[in-house]
């Protein structure tokens, strides 16, 4: 892989898994069946999925799986992925029990699986399975090595997302804030008014991936996208003035009380619970939270306006910032699944997910942004999803760090937990440089 995925930590993972794979039987090269018909004797597939029971995604997934099994007779042995699904799958591979298909995010350790021989390139399948013409180019490119059009395809994207800022307009009005702030100076003033009204300002998981994403959104405030990608990939936080300006801005906002109290001890679940219970007026969350907001049953979705995070005057972004992308959940085919007796079964299952009705079900149930072309507007029944379709007009998009920080994600989160606590800007940049360089 290129410089974005070749750190020492990733090389260690690749070597360990390669040795484990070498101890197993050598799989056949990926092949593609020329027939779309189910096999004469239905077989079975072992699948690990990130869409665990209880989530909106799992509801849509179950409907697709049940219909697929009824139609084909193929047995599906499903395993719910844990929060650390990447470690879970790697343990299975090392034990010689690799699944055939993994439904997982393109994030952290999964970025090393192609190099390690856990998974196979999906370029051939994109074409042979009739997906190339319907898949959005931007979705496919985000799943290529290094996010480049020339890179190998690491899997097939499925769950696209928007990642706006949720603003509870009722709570803002109670605090005497008539308009959603668009600048960081306005945000500081808003946070003070919210605190005076005994309302929490911005809530985020200060010790997990949600806090990581918001930190980078702020840290990018003065840096152009290409320069930010370079720093995320290779380090140089302390030596890049524009990035240091962004880190100083983060510290300034933190010390001004923009984040809720004890934010460094919070995780994503705390963030969602606090916002849904209307104990905080602001959170930054992905579109998967749209369905959960409705499911919470408080009516908070009716009092929420989606937008971006306020930006500093003179910064890079012309409008409040947000994220969007397609590095959410997708399909990664293992070497086991690419063997001749499995690949046609994998093909049938994957194709079932990309049927328009199946994609529409995920849009309606889980508020995904579809990676394929088509008219899915009628499925956008969630009021927050309907709002998000107009976000392009009101936000600028920041560089999502996932692909660029790669396997450094976990150590970076540890550094940023301190950032949401009391770490200085210098301590933060030093920690990020150390985490990035391994």
C-alpha positions in Angstrom: 0.0 0.0 0.0 1.0 3.6 -0.3 2.3 5.9 2.5 -1.2 6.2 4.1 -1.2 2.5 5.1 2.4 1.5 5.5 3.2 2.3 9.1 5.2 -0.1 11.3 2.1 -1.1 13.2 0.3 -2.0 10.1 3.3 -4.0 8.8 3.3 -6.0 12.1 -0.3 -6.8 11.6 0.3 -7.9 8.0 3.2 -10.1 9.0 1.4 -11.8 11.9 -1.7 -12.5 9.7 0.4 -13.6 6.8 2.1 -16.2 9.0 -1.2 -17.4 10.3 -2.6 -17.6 6.8 0.5 -19.5 5.7 -0.2 -22.2 8.2 -3.6 -22.8 6.6 -4.3 -24.4 3.3 -3.5 -22.1 0.4 -6.7 -20.7 -1.1 -7.5 -20.5 -4.7 -7.2 -17.3 -6.5 -10.5 -15.2 -6.6 -12.8 -16.5 -9.3 -16.1 -15.3 -10.6 -18.9 -17.6 -11.7 -20.3 -17.0 -15.1 -23.8 -18.1 -14.0 -26.1 -16.0 -11.8 -28.1 -19.1 -10.9 -27.9 -20.6 -7.4 -25.8 -23.7 -7.1 -27.6 -27.0 -7.6 -26.8 -28.0 -4.0 -27.1 -24.8 -1.8 -24.1 -24.3 0.4 -23.3 -22.2 3.4 -21.5 -18.9 4.2 -19.9 -17.7 7.3 -20.4 -14.0 7.8 -19.3 -11.6 10.4 -21.3 -8.4 10.4 -20.8 -5.0 12.1 -24.6 -4.6 12.1 -25.2 -6.2 15.5 -28.6 -7.1 16.8 -30.6 -4.2 18.2 -29.4 -1.6 15.7 -31.6 -0.2 12.9 -29.1 -1.5 10.4 -29.6 -5.0 11.8 -33.4 -4.7 11.3 -32.9 -4.1 7.6 -30.1 -6.6 7.3 -32.4 -9.3 8.9 -35.1 -8.7 6.3 -32.6 -9.1 3.5 -31.0 -12.2 4.9 -34.3 -13.9 5.6 -35.5 -13.3 2.0 -32.2 -14.4 0.6 -32.2 -17.7 2.6 -35.8 -18.4 1.6 -35.1 -17.7 -2.1 -31.7 -19.6 -2.4 -31.7 -22.2 0.4 -28.1 -21.1 1.2 -27.3 -21.4 4.9 -26.0 -18.2 6.5 -23.9 -18.6 9.7 -24.0 -15.0 11.0 -21.7 -13.7 13.8 -22.4 -10.3 15.3 -19.3 -8.1 15.2 -18.1 -6.6 18.4 -17.0 -3.0 18.9 -13.5 -4.4 18.1 -14.7 -6.3 15.1 -11.3 -5.9 13.4 -9.5 -7.7 16.3 -12.3 -10.3 16.4 -11.9 -11.2 12.7 -8.1 -11.2 13.0 -8.3 -13.7 15.9 -10.6 -15.9 13.8 -8.1 -15.8 10.9 -5.2 -16.7 13.1 -7.2 -19.6 14.5 -7.8 -20.9 10.9 -11.5 -20.0 11.2 -11.7 -17.1 8.7 -15.2 -16.1 7.7 -16.1 -15.9 4.0 -17.5 -12.3 4.1 -17.0 -9.5 6.6 -19.5 -6.6 6.7 -17.4 -3.9 8.3 -16.2 -0.3 8.3 -13.1 0.7 6.2 -11.2 1.9 9.3 -8.1 1.3 11.4 -6.9 -2.3 11.1 -9.3 -3.3 8.2 -7.1 -1.0 6.1 -4.3 -3.5 6.4 -6.3 -6.6 5.5 -5.5 -6.5 1.8 -1.8 -6.4 2.4 -2.0 -9.1 5.1 -3.8 -11.4 2.8 -6.9 -11.6 4.9 -9.1 -10.1 2.1 -8.9 -10.0 -1.7 -9.2 -7.1 -4.1 -12.8 -6.4 -5.2 -12.1 -4.8 -8.6 -13.0 -7.9 -10.5 -16.2 -8.4 -8.6 -17.3 -4.8 -9.0 -17.4 -5.4 -12.7 -18.4 -9.1 -12.9 -21.3 -8.7 -10.5 -22.9 -5.9 -12.4 -22.2 -3.1 -9.8 -19.7 -0.9 -11.7 -22.4 1.0 -13.7 -24.6 1.7 -10.7 -22.0 2.5 -8.0 -21.1 6.1 -7.5 -17.5 6.9 -8.4 -16.8 8.8 -5.2 -18.0 5.8 -3.1 -15.8 3.4 -5.0 -12.7 5.6 -4.8 -13.0 6.0 -1.1 -12.6 2.3 -0.8 -9.5 2.2 -3.0 -6.1 2.0 -1.4 -5.1 5.5 -0.4 -8.4 6.9 -1.6 -6.9 7.1 -5.1 -8.6 6.1 -8.3 -5.6 4.0 -9.2 -5.6 2.0 -6.0 -6.8 -1.5 -5.5 -10.4 -1.8 -4.4 -10.4 -3.1 -0.8 -14.1 -4.0 -0.7 -17.6 -2.9 -1.9 -19.0 0.2 -0.2 -22.5 0.2 1.1 -23.3 2.5 4.0 -22.6 6.1 3.1 -23.1 8.7 5.7 -23.4 12.4 6.4 -21.9 13.7 9.7 -23.5 17.0 10.6 -23.9 18.9 13.9 -27.2 18.5 15.7 -28.6 21.7 17.1 -31.5 21.6 19.6 -33.3 24.8 18.7 -35.7 24.7 21.7 -32.8 24.5 24.1 -31.0 27.3 22.2 -34.1 29.5 22.5 -34.4 28.8 26.2 -30.9 30.1 26.6 -31.7 33.2 24.6 -29.9 32.2 21.4 -32.0 33.1 18.4 -29.8 31.8 15.6 -27.4 28.9 15.3 -23.9 30.2 15.5 -21.7 30.0 12.4 -18.4 31.3 13.8 -16.3 30.1 16.7 -16.7 33.5 18.4 -20.5 33.1 18.2 -20.1 29.5 19.5 -18.2 30.7 22.6 -20.9 33.2 23.3 -23.6 30.6 22.8 -21.9 28.1 25.1 -21.8 30.8 27.9 -25.5 31.5 27.5 -26.3 27.7 27.6 -24.3 27.3 30.7 -25.9 30.3 32.4 -29.3 28.6 31.6 -28.0 25.3 33.1 -28.0 23.6 29.7 -25.0 21.6 28.5 -23.4 23.0 25.3 -21.5 20.6 23.0 -21.5 17.0 24.0 -19.1 14.4 22.4 -17.3 11.3 23.3 -14.0 12.7 24.6 -12.4 9.4 25.0 -13.5 7.6 21.8 -13.8 7.9 18.0 -16.6 10.6 18.2 -14.3 13.0 20.0 -11.5 12.1 17.6 -13.6 13.2 14.6 -14.7 16.4 16.2 -11.1 17.3 17.2 -9.9 16.9 13.6 -12.8 18.9 12.3 -11.6 21.8 14.4 -7.9 21.1 13.9 -8.4 21.4 10.1 -9.8 24.9 10.4 -6.8 26.7 8.8 -5.3 23.9 6.7 -6.0 23.0 3.1 -7.1 19.4 2.5 -4.0 18.0 0.8 -1.7 19.4 3.5 -4.0 18.0 6.2 -3.9 14.5 4.6 -0.1 14.6 4.6 0.1 15.5 8.3 -2.5 12.9 9.2 -0.5 10.2 7.2 3.0 11.1 8.2 2.9 13.4 11.2 4.3 16.9 11.4 1.5 18.4 13.6 3.9 20.4 15.7 5.9 21.7 12.6 2.9 22.7 10.5 1.8 26.2 11.5 -1.7 26.0 10.1 -2.4 22.8 11.9 -1.0 24.2 15.2 -3.4 27.2 14.7 -6.2 24.6 14.5 -5.1 22.8 17.6 -4.8 26.1 19.5 -8.3 26.9 18.4 -9.5 23.6 19.9 -7.8 24.4 23.2 -9.3 27.9 23.1 -12.8 26.4 22.6 -12.3 23.8 25.3 -11.1 26.3 27.8 -14.0 28.6 27.0 -16.4 25.9 28.2 -17.7 25.0 24.8 -17.8 21.3 25.7 -19.9 19.8 28.5 -18.3 19.2 31.9 -16.3 16.0 32.2 -16.3 15.5 28.4 -12.9 13.6 28.6 -14.6 10.8 30.4 -17.5 10.4 27.9 -18.0 7.9 25.1 -20.4 7.8 22.1 -23.2 6.2 24.2 -22.9 9.0 26.7 -23.1 11.5 24.0 -26.2 10.1 22.4 -28.0 9.6 25.7 -27.2 13.2 26.8 -28.4 14.7 23.6 -31.5 12.6 23.2 -32.5 13.4 26.8 -32.1 17.1 25.9 -29.4 17.7 28.6 -27.1 19.2 26.0 -28.0 21.4 23.1 -25.3 20.3 20.5 -23.7 17.1 19.3 -21.7 16.1 16.2 -23.0 12.7 15.0 -23.3 10.6 11.9 -26.5 9.9 10.0 -26.8 6.5 11.8 -28.0 8.6 14.7 -31.0 9.8 12.8 -32.9 6.6 13.3 -31.8 6.4 16.9 -33.0 9.9 17.6 -36.5 8.9 16.6 -36.2 5.6 18.4 -35.4 7.5 21.6 -39.0 8.6 21.8 -38.4 12.1 23.2 -39.3 13.9 20.0 -35.9 15.5 19.9 -35.7 15.0 16.2 -38.5 17.5 15.8 -36.5 20.1 17.7 -33.2 19.4 15.9 -31.8 21.5 13.1 -28.8 20.0 11.2 -25.9 22.1 10.2 -22.1 22.4 10.6 -19.6 23.2 13.3 -18.9 26.9 13.5 -15.6 28.0 11.9 -13.1 30.8 12.7 -12.9 34.0 10.7 -10.2 33.7 8.1 -10.1 29.9 8.2 -10.2 27.4 5.4 -13.9 26.7 5.4 -16.3 29.1 3.7 -19.2 27.7 5.7 -19.6 25.7 9.0 -17.9 22.4 8.6 -19.2 18.8 8.4 -18.2 15.4 7.2 -19.6 13.0 4.6 -18.3 9.9 3.1 -18.7 6.3 2.1 -16.1 4.6 4.4 -19.0 3.3 6.6 -19.9 -0.3 6.4 -19.2 -2.3 3.3 -18.4 -5.9 2.1 -14.9 -7.3 2.4 -14.3 -10.7 0.8 -11.8 -12.9 2.6 -9.5 -15.4 0.8 -11.7 -18.1 2.2 -14.8 -16.5 0.6 -12.9 -16.1 -2.7 -12.3 -19.9 -3.1 -14.1 -21.6 -5.9 -16.7 -23.3 -3.8 -17.7 -20.1 -2.0 -17.4 -17.1 -4.3 -20.6 -17.7 -6.2 -22.5 -17.8 -2.9 -20.8 -14.6 -1.8 -21.8 -13.0 -5.1 -25.5 -13.9 -4.7 -25.6 -12.5 -1.1 -23.8 -9.3 -2.0 -26.0 -8.7 -5.0 -29.1 -9.2 -2.8 -28.0 -6.2 -0.7 -27.6 -4.0 -3.8 -31.1 -4.5 -5.1 -33.0 -1.2 -5.1 -35.6 -2.4 -2.6 -32.8 -3.6 -0.2 -30.9 -0.3 -0.5 -34.2 1.6 0.0 -34.9 -0.4 3.1 -31.5 0.7 4.5 -32.2 4.3 3.6 -35.6 4.2 5.4 -34.6 2.1 8.4 -31.0 3.2 9.0 -30.7 6.5 7.2 -27.7 5.5 5.1 -26.6 7.5 2.1 -26.7 5.0 -0.8 -23.5 4.4 -2.7 -25.5 3.5 -5.8 -27.4 5.8 -8.2 -31.1 5.8 -8.1 -34.1 7.6 -6.7 -34.3 6.8 -3.1 -36.0 10.1 -1.9 -39.3 8.3 -1.2 -37.5 6.2 1.4 -36.2 9.2 3.3 -39.1 9.2 5.8 -36.9 10.1 8.8 -37.2 13.9 9.2 -33.5 14.2 10.0 -32.5 12.3 6.9 -34.8 14.5 4.8 -33.0 17.5 6.3 -29.6 16.1 5.6 -30.3 15.9 1.8 -29.9 19.7 1.8 -26.7 19.9 3.8 -24.5 20.7 0.7 -26.0 24.2 0.6 -25.1 25.1 4.2 -21.8 23.3 5.1 -18.3 22.9 3.9 -16.8 19.4 4.1 -13.7 18.6 6.1 -11.3 15.7 5.4 -12.5 12.7 7.3 -9.4 11.3 9.1 -10.2 7.6 9.0 -8.3 6.5 5.9 -5.4 8.9 6.5 -4.6 8.1 10.1 -5.1 4.4 9.5 -3.7 2.1 12.2 -2.7 5.1 14.4 -6.4 5.6 15.3 -6.3 4.0 18.8 -3.2 5.7 20.1 -4.5 9.0 18.7 -7.7 8.6 20.6 -5.6 8.2 23.8 -3.8 11.4 23.0 -7.1 13.2 22.4 -8.7 12.1 25.6 -6.0 14.3 27.2 -6.9 17.0 24.7 -10.4 17.1 26.0 -9.0 17.2 29.5 -6.2 19.6 30.3 -3.4 18.9 27.7 -1.7 22.0 26.2 -1.6 22.5 22.5 2.1 21.5 22.5 1.4 18.3 24.5 -1.4 17.5 22.0 0.7 18.0 18.9 3.7 16.1 20.4 1.4 13.2 21.3 -0.1 13.1 17.8 3.3 13.1 16.1 4.4 10.2 18.4 1.2 8.2 17.8 1.4 8.7 14.0 5.0 7.7 13.7 4.5 4.7 15.9 
